[in-house]
Amino acid sequence: MKALKSLLCVAVLSLAATTGAFAQGASDYPNKPVRVIVPWAPGGPADIIARIIAQKLSDELGKQFYVENHAGAGGNLGAGVAARATPDGYSLMFTSQVNVINPHLYKSVPYDHFKDFQQVTRIATSPNVLVVHPSVPAKTVKELVELIRKEPNKYTGYAQPGLGTSAHLSGELFRLTLNLDLPSIPFSGGGPMIQSVVAGHTPVAFSSMPPAAAQIQAGTLRALAVTGEKRIDSLPGIPTMIEAGYPGQTGETPVGIFVQTGTPKEVGEIIRAKVVKIIAMPDVKAKLASVGFVPIGDTPEEFTAYLKAEGEKWGKVIRDGKITIDRKSTRLNSSHIPLS
């Protein structure tokens, strides 16, 4: 009995010490550099925004916030790294809604999103965009749909930046909803895809805004519609899919901040408060707008509800489109055609 009491006493003291350490850590957070894990290669939407916000957080909180890119497996590799990190607020993750989409795509993922992570805030979001090469005679979405149905062999597919990406899923939602004979043509990223569209090799594409925005503004691509609920300030002349006559096509690329489950609540509150302040700064708003993003800064509860809805919505598209990605290989079904 004495031994049992001793063990219980040790356990209680250990828990108290751990809780006290976390509380103390939260009160002077951050007291050392903070790594920002981005599960994507440099140059993508999450990476661009992570670097903007990390620099501002460094300025605001007086400690360095530095970006670590852990690209691979559609974001799964970096998310796995983040999930295994100590829940103390010193290993943040910046990514999109991919964590709730990938379980529908892969046989297994190295995390359980809603068990391993806590939502901090959705920093900003950007719609996807339907673009065509200027040689395509369609000036509207309806004209493009008519062309595809009239000459299905001429437009043999739409380009997209990678299987399971937000842009790809927007394309699949469009294809499935309208029952179009328009397979997807996957690329290894937004940059290579946009280069192919600009060159006219794949004249129709669904893209996220960052790789497409400059080409649209330069006139080397024609944007037919954005997939957001509203038009974006950087491209005010481009209608939404709703305005183009196709409701139910909303699809976007949000970038949010996540911490590990068990991270002190006060740490998340500190980070969110600073980020909300940062995204309201005129220079940050301008930088976000330049790559097609709109500031959000929602609450953890709102962000969680949003992610659950996204998982359900895109999970259905993935099932209906029979899209599957194996861990070691990519398996394409009949709705996808590989590049030659």
C-alpha positions in Angstrom: 0.0 0.0 0.0 2.8 2.4 0.9 4.5 1.6 -2.5 1.2 2.4 -4.3 0.8 5.7 -2.5 4.4 6.6 -3.3 3.8 5.8 -7.0 0.6 7.9 -7.0 2.4 10.8 -5.3 5.2 10.7 -7.9 2.7 10.7 -10.7 0.8 13.6 -9.3 4.0 15.6 -8.7 5.2 14.8 -12.3 1.9 16.0 -13.8 2.0 19.1 -11.7 5.5 19.8 -12.8 4.7 19.3 -16.4 1.6 21.5 -16.2 3.5 24.1 -14.4 6.2 24.1 -17.0 3.7 24.5 -19.8 2.0 27.3 -17.9 5.3 29.1 -17.3 6.2 28.5 -21.0 2.9 30.1 -22.1 3.5 33.2 -19.9 6.7 34.1 -21.6 6.1 32.6 -25.0 8.2 32.6 -27.1 11.5 32.4 -25.2 13.4 30.7 -28.1 13.2 30.4 -31.9 10.0 28.8 -33.3 10.0 26.6 -36.3 7.3 26.9 -38.9 6.7 23.5 -40.6 5.5 23.8 -44.2 4.7 20.4 -45.7 5.3 21.7 -49.2 8.3 22.8 -51.4 9.3 26.4 -51.4 7.2 28.7 -53.6 3.8 27.3 -53.1 0.8 29.1 -51.5 1.4 27.8 -48.0 5.2 28.5 -48.2 4.6 32.1 -49.5 2.2 33.0 -46.7 4.3 31.2 -44.1 7.3 33.3 -44.9 5.3 36.5 -44.9 3.7 35.7 -41.5 6.9 34.2 -40.0 8.8 37.4 -40.6 6.1 39.5 -39.0 5.8 37.2 -36.0 9.5 37.5 -35.5 9.1 41.3 -35.5 6.1 41.2 -33.2 7.3 38.7 -30.6 11.0 39.3 -30.6 12.1 35.7 -31.4 12.9 34.2 -34.8 10.1 32.2 -36.5 11.9 30.2 -39.2 10.4 28.1 -42.0 11.3 24.5 -42.5 10.0 22.8 -45.7 9.2 19.1 -45.5 7.7 18.3 -48.9 6.5 14.9 -50.0 3.5 12.6 -50.3 1.0 15.4 -50.9 1.7 17.1 -47.6 1.6 13.9 -45.6 5.4 13.9 -44.9 5.5 17.3 -43.3 2.2 16.8 -41.4 3.7 13.6 -39.9 6.8 15.6 -38.8 4.5 18.2 -37.2 2.3 15.6 -35.5 5.3 14.1 -33.8 6.7 17.4 -32.5 6.5 18.3 -28.8 3.2 20.1 -28.1 4.7 23.3 -26.7 4.1 25.9 -29.4 7.6 25.8 -30.9 6.7 23.7 -33.9 3.8 25.3 -35.8 2.4 24.0 -39.0 1.2 26.1 -41.9 -0.8 24.3 -44.5 -4.1 24.1 -46.3 -7.1 21.8 -45.8 -5.1 18.9 -47.2 -4.9 17.2 -43.8 -8.6 16.4 -44.0 -8.6 15.6 -47.7 -5.6 13.2 -47.8 -7.2 10.4 -45.7 -9.8 10.1 -48.5 -6.9 9.8 -51.1 -4.3 7.7 -49.4 -4.6 4.2 -47.9 -2.9 5.6 -44.8 -1.5 8.9 -43.5 0.9 9.4 -40.6 -1.5 11.4 -38.5 -5.1 11.7 -37.3 -5.8 15.3 -37.9 -8.5 16.0 -35.4 -6.7 14.0 -32.7 -3.1 15.2 -33.4 -3.7 18.8 -34.2 -5.5 21.9 -32.8 -6.6 24.6 -35.2 -5.3 28.1 -34.4 -6.7 30.2 -37.3 -7.3 30.3 -41.0 -4.9 33.0 -42.1 -6.2 33.7 -45.6 -7.9 31.9 -48.5 -7.7 32.0 -52.2 -10.1 30.7 -54.8 -9.0 28.5 -57.6 -9.3 29.8 -61.2 -10.4 28.3 -64.5 -8.0 29.6 -67.2 -7.5 29.0 -70.9 -4.8 29.8 -73.4 -5.7 32.9 -75.5 -6.1 30.7 -78.6 -9.2 29.1 -77.0 -12.2 31.0 -78.5 -14.3 30.8 -75.3 -14.6 34.0 -73.4 -17.0 32.7 -70.8 -17.4 29.4 -68.9 -20.6 28.6 -70.8 -18.8 29.1 -74.1 -16.1 26.7 -72.9 -18.6 24.1 -71.9 -20.3 24.3 -75.3 -16.9 24.0 -77.0 -16.0 20.9 -75.0 -19.3 19.2 -75.7 -19.2 20.2 -79.4 -15.6 19.1 -80.0 -14.7 16.7 -77.2 -11.6 15.4 -79.1 -10.2 18.9 -79.5 -10.0 19.6 -75.7 -8.7 16.3 -74.5 -8.3 17.3 -70.8 -7.7 20.0 -68.3 -4.3 20.6 -66.7 -4.0 20.6 -62.9 -1.1 21.0 -60.5 -1.2 17.6 -58.8 -3.5 14.8 -57.9 -5.6 15.6 -54.8 -4.7 19.4 -54.8 -7.5 21.9 -54.3 -7.3 22.9 -58.0 -7.5 19.3 -59.1 -10.6 18.7 -56.9 -12.2 21.9 -58.3 -11.7 20.6 -61.8 -13.2 17.2 -60.8 -16.2 18.9 -59.2 -16.7 20.8 -62.5 -16.3 17.7 -64.7 -18.5 15.5 -62.6 -21.3 18.1 -62.0 -21.5 18.9 -65.8 -20.8 15.4 -66.9 -18.0 16.6 -69.2 -15.7 14.3 -71.2 -12.7 16.2 -69.9 -10.0 14.0 -68.1 -7.5 15.7 -65.8 -3.9 16.0 -66.9 -1.7 16.0 -63.7 1.5 18.0 -63.4 4.2 18.0 -60.7 3.2 21.5 -59.4 1.6 24.8 -60.3 4.7 26.2 -62.0 5.1 23.4 -64.6 1.4 23.3 -65.2 1.1 27.0 -65.9 4.1 26.9 -68.3 2.3 24.2 -70.3 -0.9 26.2 -70.5 0.9 29.4 -71.5 2.7 27.5 -74.2 -0.6 26.2 -75.5 0.2 22.5 -74.9 -2.7 22.0 -72.4 -5.0 25.0 -73.2 -7.5 24.5 -70.4 -6.6 24.4 -66.7 -7.7 24.7 -63.1 -5.1 26.4 -61.0 -4.6 28.0 -57.6 -4.1 31.8 -57.9 -0.4 32.2 -57.0 1.1 30.6 -60.1 -1.6 32.0 -62.4 -2.1 35.6 -61.2 0.8 37.2 -63.0 0.1 35.4 -66.3 -3.6 36.5 -66.1 -2.6 40.1 -65.5 0.0 39.9 -68.4 -2.6 38.5 -70.8 -0.8 35.3 -71.5 -3.7 33.4 -69.9 -7.4 34.2 -70.0 -9.3 33.7 -66.7 -12.9 32.6 -67.2 -14.0 32.4 -63.5 -12.8 32.1 -60.0 -14.2 29.4 -57.7 -14.7 31.6 -54.6 -17.9 33.0 -53.2 -16.9 36.5 -54.1 -14.6 38.2 -56.7 -11.1 38.9 -55.6 -9.7 42.5 -55.4 -6.6 41.7 -57.5 -8.8 40.5 -60.4 -12.0 42.4 -60.1 -13.1 41.8 -63.7 -13.1 38.0 -63.3 -16.6 36.6 -62.4 -17.2 33.9 -59.9 -18.5 30.5 -61.0 -21.9 31.5 -59.5 -21.9 34.7 -61.6 -20.9 32.6 -64.6 -24.0 30.5 -64.2 -22.5 27.5 -62.3 -23.4 27.5 -58.6 -22.1 24.8 -56.3 -18.5 25.1 -57.7 -16.9 26.8 -54.7 -13.4 25.6 -54.1 -10.5 27.4 -52.5 -7.0 27.0 -51.1 -6.9 28.2 -47.5 -3.7 28.5 -45.5 -4.0 28.1 -41.7 -1.9 27.6 -38.6 -2.0 24.4 -36.5 -0.4 23.3 -33.3 -0.2 19.8 -31.7 -2.9 18.6 -29.4 -1.8 19.4 -25.9 -0.2 22.7 -26.7 -1.2 25.2 -24.0 -4.3 27.1 -25.0 -2.6 30.4 -24.1 0.1 29.8 -26.7 -2.6 29.4 -29.4 -4.3 32.5 -28.3 -1.0 34.5 -28.4 -0.3 33.3 -31.9 -3.8 33.9 -33.2 -4.0 37.4 -31.7 -0.7 38.4 -33.4 -1.7 36.9 -36.7 -5.1 38.7 -36.7 -3.1 41.9 -36.1 -0.6 41.1 -38.8 -3.1 40.3 -41.6 -4.8 43.6 -41.0 -1.5 45.5 -41.8 -1.7 47.3 -45.1 1.6 45.9 -46.4 0.6 42.4 -45.5 -2.9 42.8 -47.1 -1.2 44.1 -50.2 1.2 41.1 -50.3 -1.6 38.6 -49.8 -3.7 40.3 -52.5 -0.8 40.2 -55.0 -1.0 36.4 -54.9 -4.8 36.2 -54.9 -5.4 35.7 -51.1 -7.9 37.4 -48.9 -7.3 37.7 -45.1 -9.6 35.6 -42.8 -8.3 35.3 -39.2 -11.2 33.2 -37.9 -11.5 31.5 -34.5 -10.2 27.9 -33.7 -13.9 26.8 -33.5 -14.8 28.4 -36.8 -11.7 26.9 -38.5 -12.5 23.4 -37.1 -16.0 23.6 -38.4 -14.8 24.7 -41.8 -12.3 21.8 -42.0 -14.9 19.2 -41.1 -17.2 20.5 -43.9 -14.3 20.5 -46.4 -13.4 16.9 -45.5 -17.0 15.8 -46.2 -17.4 17.8 -49.4 -14.2 16.8 -51.1 -14.4 13.3 -49.8 -17.5 12.8 -51.8 -15.8 14.3 -55.0 -12.9 11.9 -54.5 -15.2 8.9 -54.1 -17.4 9.9 -57.1 -14.3 10.6 -59.2 -12.7 7.3 -58.1 -9.5 9.1 -57.3 -6.9 7.1 -55.3 -3.3 7.7 -54.5 -1.1 4.9 -53.2 1.7 5.7 -50.8 4.4 4.1 -53.1 2.8 4.7 -56.5 0.1 6.9 -58.1 -2.8 5.0 -59.5 -4.9 6.8 -62.1 -8.4 5.8 -63.0 -10.2 6.5 -66.3 -10.9 10.1 -65.4 -7.1 10.9 -65.6 -4.7 10.7 -68.4 -0.9 10.7 -67.9 1.4 13.1 -69.7 3.3 11.5 -72.6 
